[in-house]
């Protein structure tokens, strides 16, 4: 049975989680962004030059290198990053449901002219 006390809303100014998240703590995306923006001197696998690259640059260049070696998944990941993921498509083939679209259009034209 439910505890009746749990069914009451909190009083105004009272928190449901008094300890809560500590002030100043960072979420995962903030920490990831910090480290992805960290730079280092690294060899660009495409140009062969030593460059100051972010970790994000290094990861992207690694994907490009894999794609150039024929990795289709790496290609898909790059395309999804550039253009977004493909939307779901629906095949509207009317032959599968027994409707001849051309016949239907002709009948509609005839009925419209009468």
C-alpha positions, -999 to +999 in steps of 0.1 A: +000+000+000+012+035-008+025+057+020-001+085+024+026+110+032+041+104-003+009+115-020+010+151-006+028+178-026+059+195-011+053+226+009+062+259-008+100+264-006+107+228+004+128+207-020+120+171-027+158+164-029+174+186-003+209+172-008+205+175-045+233+179-070+263+197-055+267+233-067+294+237-093+293+201-104+295+197-142+274+175-164+289+149-188+285+171-219+304+200-203+333+176-194+332+160-228+333+194-246+363+204-224+383+174-234+372+174-271+385+210-273+419+201-258+446+205-284+478+187-292+505+186-319+496+157-341+502+145-376+472+151-399+467+117-416+453+134-447+480+160-453+508+144-434+516+178-418+522+183-381+494+205-368+478+218-336+446+197-336+417+193-311+407+159-300+375+164-320+397+170-351+417+139-344+386+118-341+371+131-373+403+127-392+405+091-379+370+084-392+379+100-426+410+077-427+389+046-420+364+057-447+391+061-472+402+025-465+367+013-474+349+013-440+313+019-449+303+025-413+328+053-410+314+068-442+278+066-428+289+083-395+305+111-414+275+116-437+252+116-407+274+142-390+274+164-421+238+161-433+219+145-403+205+110-402+182+099-431+145+102-424+124+070-427+109+066-461+077+050-470+072+032-504+039+041-518+038+015-545+000+012-553+005-020-573+009-039-540-026-029-529-044-037-561-049-001-573-039+010-608-031+046-603-033+055-640-067+039-642-079+057-612-067+091-626-085+084-659-118+075-641-115+107-620-110+128-652-140+112-669-162+118-638-151+154-637-160+160-673-195+145-671 
